[in-house]
Amino acid sequence: MALKYYHAEPLANSLKSLIPLVEKGLDFEGIYVDLHKFEQHSDWFTASNPEGQVPVLDHDGTIITHTTVINEYLEDAFPDANPADGPLRPCDAVGTARMRYWNKFVDEQVMNYVSMHGWHRLIRVITRSIEDDKFEELMSHVPLPDQRKKWMTARSGFEQKDLDHAMEKIEYALAKVEAQLGETRYLAGDAYTLADINFYSHCGLMVNRMFPDLEVDTRLPNLVRWRETISDRPAVQKALAAEDRTQPGLRTWSGDGREE
Ligand SMILES: N[C@@H](CCC(=O)N[C@@H](CS)C(=O)NCC(=O)O)C(=O)O
């Protein structure tokens, strides 16, 4: 059995499927894809994922893409490889439905809105440092039309009305999550599931740092308690320490997710 995981920095989608791999103690090889060098659009990478996005799971040559799909695939393919305190997907129909409800909510109502603000701050700076001709050439290799538009919009600047709309979506999501976490310990009930990993990776982990004006740490105590519980998990700490070539001190992965 050979598992390979193609990923970028341990954040957002790359973090979202890395956490389950480490939680489940799976033996995998991590392959870093440098988004700052546009490696995700290069021929060697699109040969695996024609959509030109990370992350990608390669299981004995079978390619699985899209993080929510990857994470459920890991539960299906490796049902016996579970964290010490149980599987990452509930065993009953109701629990599974709740988990999928939250996954759908994060995938459709949260992820792209947080991402827009991240791109507005970071990708705008990166893309503006590239000459026009070079940027046009890079864009000709982006396989997904919507993603090509997003790169180009990031360079010219997102419209304020779109950024405001994204902010409204984020505030709505935070209030909804805060209310749920007042009812149950985790998003889908009293057990930690893929839904928690999803919201944590896309929003929970860095929302307080990205949007200090929202005063998350003082206004949303349930979310803070939940975030700390998840951040304290050994597997989450290992995943967060994964290779990040934008930071000094290179790390690589091998075996059961141990650092080398
Ligand atoms: N729906 C996909 C989204 C993947 C995605 O947006 N990946 C980002 C990184 S977080 C990416 O590859 N961005 C670079 C690009 O699109 O060029 C998933 O869940 O895996």
The ligand as an SDF file (V2000), in Angstrom:
LIG
                    3D

 20 19  0  0  0  0  0  0  0  0999 V2000
  -12.4440   22.1060   -3.6670 N   0  0  0  0  0  0  0  0  0  0  0  0
  -11.0140   21.9260   -3.6030 C   0  0  0  0  0  0  0  0  0  0  0  0
  -10.3540   23.2860   -3.5120 C   0  0  0  0  0  0  0  0  0  0  0  0
   -8.8540   23.1840   -3.5870 C   0  0  0  0  0  0  0  0  0  0  0  0
   -8.1890   24.5660   -3.5380 C   0  0  0  0  0  0  0  0  0  0  0  0
   -8.8490   25.6140   -3.6100 O   0  0  0  0  0  0  0  0  0  0  0  0
   -6.8590   24.5300   -3.3980 N   0  0  0  0  0  0  0  0  0  0  0  0
   -6.0900   25.7520   -3.3560 C   0  0  0  0  0  0  0  0  0  0  0  0
   -5.1610   25.7470   -2.1540 C   0  0  0  0  0  0  0  0  0  0  0  0
   -6.0370   25.9500   -0.6220 S   0  0  0  0  0  0  0  0  0  0  0  0
   -5.1850   25.8370   -4.5910 C   0  0  0  0  0  0  0  0  0  0  0  0
   -4.7030   24.8340   -5.0870 O   0  0  0  0  0  0  0  0  0  0  0  0
   -4.9640   27.0810   -5.0420 N   0  0  0  0  0  0  0  0  0  0  0  0
   -4.0420   27.3850   -6.1000 C   0  0  0  0  0  0  0  0  0  0  0  0
   -4.7100   27.5450   -7.4350 C   0  0  0  0  0  0  0  0  0  0  0  0
   -5.9160   27.2990   -7.5580 O   0  0  0  0  0  0  0  0  0  0  0  0
   -3.9980   27.9070   -8.3740 O   0  0  0  0  0  0  0  0  0  0  0  0
  -10.6720   21.0210   -2.4260 C   0  0  0  0  0  0  0  0  0  0  0  0
  -11.5020   20.8800   -1.5070 O   0  0  0  0  0  0  0  0  0  0  0  0
   -9.6020   20.3840   -2.4180 O   0  0  0  0  0  0  0  0  0  0  0  0
  1  2  1  0
  2  3  1  0
  2 18  1  0
  3  4  1  0
  4  5  1  0
  5  6  2  0
  5  7  1  0
  7  8  1  0
  8  9  1  0
  8 11  1  0
  9 10  1  0
 11 12  2  0
 11 13  1  0
 13 14  1  0
 14 15  1  0
 15 16  2  0
 15 17  1  0
 18 19  2  0
 18 20  1  0
M  END
$$$$
